[in-house]
Amino acid sequence: MDRFIRETLQEQAETVTVSDSAWSTQRARLGQPRTDPLRRRMTVAMEVMAACAVVGLILLVGLRPGGRLVVEVPSRTPRQAEGEVADPNLNPHVKAPSREVLVSPGLPIVTPPAGFISQAQAQAKGLAALQARSQADPPLLLNSVSVEGAQWVLHFTPLLPSPARFHGGPRRDPIPVTQQTSDVAFVGEMTIGLDGRTGEYFSLGTTGGALGPAPAILEHYRGRIVDGGGSTTLRLVNPDGSREGRDLQVWVPQEAIDAGKAQFYQLLYGAGQQADVWSTTVGDGVVVAYKISLADPIAESLAATPLYRGIPVYPSANQTDSQVQASYKVGASRETVLDWYLTEMPRYGWHLTMGVPRSAEGANRLTFQNAAWSEASVVITEKDGGVEITLGLTDAMAGLPKMDAQAALDQLFAHLAGDATFKEFPRTPTWRDVMVNIGGQWPGEEIPVRFESVVSPLGEADWYQVLLVRKWEASDTRWTWRVGPSGQVLLLDKSGAELIPYR
Amino acid sequence: VLPESELVRRCQSGDEPSFEGLFHLHARRVKQTAFLITGDHRVAEELMQEAFTQAFRTITQLREPAAFAGWLSQITVRLARRASIRRSSERAATDRLAILTPSSLPSHADESDRRQLLWSAIQSLPESQRTVVVLHYYEDRPLAEIANLLGVPQGTVKSWLHRARTTLAAYLSEDLARNGGEG
């Protein structure tokens, strides 16, 4: 087998080529600011500045509407910041308004040509945005950076899909939700900027549920973008209200590629559209292109569903831990099941974040997220005259059982059981049923959850101990549940101590 | 043609043509390693660029020019591992349905099919195991060197490798059991 592995790897390695232009690209990349001490100090200053501004926002403003903001920072770094409430945020999911924070970097800066955001600014913006994302709690979005005299202007939007339920620790990057209107055929917007060096657009911020970007709109806003300088808002809708799929190329700074790509990807899927996404490295940035199509009537109906309008979407990045899955076969039609999920899931606090039209295999795929940023995926496949539903629940927080997510799924199961069309469960399913189903692997699942120890009596009548194992990287994540005769469930921690009476 | 160590010395003095020389010497190997760990040509291209960028920007810190290749490889593996973890976590569960499984092979699979199956199996390994497999089988590195490169005890490397082999063997044996052939 060793030989076979070697040959396979060698064969795959042979598919790798290096293009003739690779060196020019590399050289362009090396040409980015690196040794310039001033630039480096500015970058460091921006990082510190962003961190201080974020901490200041959280500590001093407490995300209350109104008021002024003062950020105290060490003397060698940006010293002071204050700001007024900018535009009130109209999105119901955002509880706090945007704020402008004026921060003096304490270093001389080069003012970019009028009307252009400089490459340095774009990079600083990306860095600061990432910094803000990684440190803010609750998450803050740095919407824009512009230059006013000797000051940088940072524009933050606090994002509070559910502050009370926010968990610390690793989290997903939120997508900014900055504005929503309900009276026009517009369901999303994105913040774009212009790279003053190349003249290319870039994007750092997008909002949920957008229609496909249309070149006509880009053209329409081009003048405003240039005149306004820095970033601006682009509303993604065709002037005639049509949703014809188009191609769009967006320049994304290297520093923001992770956030940017994920956001766009999710943005498009959030509208129930199917998008082919590709990207390639050009110079010191990445061109990301999306080919958008509405190839399926279901996608059209999804996009037209009010549910999709203005909902916040989150990139599915950082799915780092627990995942459970279950499969069911039901007698209902695909359309019925699809409709059920689309209408019922929001009632349990799950927002649709991704809707993929029916594939050639007859499968619809939906992804939902709740306020705790757990993710539930639903694959609905026509099979044997009925429909097979595969549910996956992914917990966003490493190492923390997400009871609210579990509870939501629990509710879902309970609801399913009440539906006579769900043949597999003529009675109310207990968690034992659930666990047994979870034991099945999703075909091809990369990170399987195994139902390791089926049931073991604990000496108490009809209590079972259930051990689930999720393989992840070098370690296994194990969940132990105790299931009682009436479906009571106790979740145990790794030492076996009882944690939570679950039901 | 200058020897590599001389190119490195010149690079350390800021000589750009030497950068290019080193790039052409190592680019494909770097990209191959990145590809085998991440399984994605596009990501590998980005990682190759990033690895060289990091290497060139810090090349003055390299004390021993002869160690350049190993040092570059270390940077590549570190970046590839990070990208691989991120890539894995970013992919929605629904995107993982396309992975080849033994049951999806045709009944009379040939060696090429089985190689594809094995490649798919390697890609589905946890990142740490996949990295060790690449370093051991493709880069031919001794276990001690892999342990040093990854910053883990040698026993851990052995364990990862063992588990990887077990998984891959299971894939292949399942196929053999189905088809009764040799793999």
HADDOCK unambig.tbl for C-alpha pairs under 7 A between the chains (distance, minus, plus):
assign (segid A and resid 5 and name CA) (segid B and resid 137 and name CA) 6.99 0.50 0.50
assign (segid A and resid 6 and name CA) (segid B and resid 137 and name CA) 5.32 0.50 0.50
assign (segid A and resid 6 and name CA) (segid B and resid 138 and name CA) 6.03 0.50 0.50
assign (segid A and resid 8 and name CA) (segid B and resid 115 and name CA) 5.65 0.50 0.50
assign (segid A and resid 8 and name CA) (segid B and resid 119 and name CA) 6.55 0.50 0.50
assign (segid A and resid 9 and name CA) (segid B and resid 138 and name CA) 6.24 0.50 0.50
assign (segid A and resid 10 and name CA) (segid B and resid 138 and name CA) 6.73 0.50 0.50
assign (segid A and resid 13 and name CA) (segid B and resid 32 and name CA) 5.23 0.50 0.50
assign (segid A and resid 13 and name CA) (segid B and resid 36 and name CA) 6.78 0.50 0.50
assign (segid A and resid 16 and name CA) (segid B and resid 31 and name CA) 7.00 0.50 0.50
assign (segid A and resid 16 and name CA) (segid B and resid 32 and name CA) 5.85 0.50 0.50
assign (segid A and resid 17 and name CA) (segid B and resid 28 and name CA) 6.54 0.50 0.50
assign (segid A and resid 18 and name CA) (segid B and resid 28 and name CA) 5.92 0.50 0.50
assign (segid A and resid 23 and name CA) (segid B and resid 20 and name CA) 6.97 0.50 0.50
assign (segid A and resid 26 and name CA) (segid B and resid 49 and name CA) 5.88 0.50 0.50
assign (segid A and resid 30 and name CA) (segid B and resid 53 and name CA) 6.03 0.50 0.50
assign (segid A and resid 281 and name CA) (segid B and resid 46 and name CA) 6.77 0.50 0.50
assign (segid A and resid 316 and name CA) (segid B and resid 90 and name CA) 5.78 0.50 0.50
assign (segid A and resid 316 and name CA) (segid B and resid 92 and name CA) 6.69 0.50 0.50
assign (segid A and resid 317 and name CA) (segid B and resid 89 and name CA) 5.93 0.50 0.50
assign (segid A and resid 317 and name CA) (segid B and resid 90 and name CA) 4.24 0.50 0.50
assign (segid A and resid 318 and name CA) (segid B and resid 86 and name CA) 6.96 0.50 0.50
assign (segid A and resid 318 and name CA) (segid B and resid 89 and name CA) 5.28 0.50 0.50
assign (segid A and resid 318 and name CA) (segid B and resid 90 and name CA) 6.14 0.50 0.50
assign (segid A and resid 319 and name CA) (segid B and resid 89 and name CA) 4.85 0.50 0.50
assign (segid A and resid 319 and name CA) (segid B and resid 90 and name CA) 6.58 0.50 0.50
assign (segid A and resid 320 and name CA) (segid B and resid 89 and name CA) 6.13 0.50 0.50
assign (segid A and resid 443 and name CA) (segid B and resid 97 and name CA) 6.25 0.50 0.50
assign (segid A and resid 444 and name CA) (segid B and resid 96 and name CA) 6.34 0.50 0.50
assign (segid A and resid 444 and name CA) (segid B and resid 97 and name CA) 5.20 0.50 0.50
assign (segid A and resid 444 and name CA) (segid B and resid 98 and name CA) 6.65 0.50 0.50
assign (segid A and resid 444 and name CA) (segid B and resid 99 and name CA) 5.09 0.50 0.50
assign (segid A and resid 444 and name CA) (segid B and resid 100 and name CA) 6.78 0.50 0.50
assign (segid A and resid 444 and name CA) (segid B and resid 101 and name CA) 6.46 0.50 0.50
assign (segid A and resid 445 and name CA) (segid B and resid 96 and name CA) 5.76 0.50 0.50
assign (segid A and resid 445 and name CA) (segid B and resid 97 and name CA) 6.34 0.50 0.50
assign (segid A and resid 446 and name CA) (segid B and resid 96 and name CA) 6.40 0.50 0.50
assign (segid A and resid 446 and name CA) (segid B and resid 124 and name CA) 5.44 0.50 0.50
assign (segid A and resid 472 and name CA) (segid B and resid 126 and name CA) 6.67 0.50 0.50
assign (segid A and resid 473 and name CA) (segid B and resid 126 and name CA) 4.65 0.50 0.50
assign (segid A and resid 473 and name CA) (segid B and resid 127 and name CA) 5.95 0.50 0.50
assign (segid A and resid 473 and name CA) (segid B and resid 128 and name CA) 6.29 0.50 0.50
assign (segid A and resid 474 and name CA) (segid B and resid 128 and name CA) 6.43 0.50 0.50
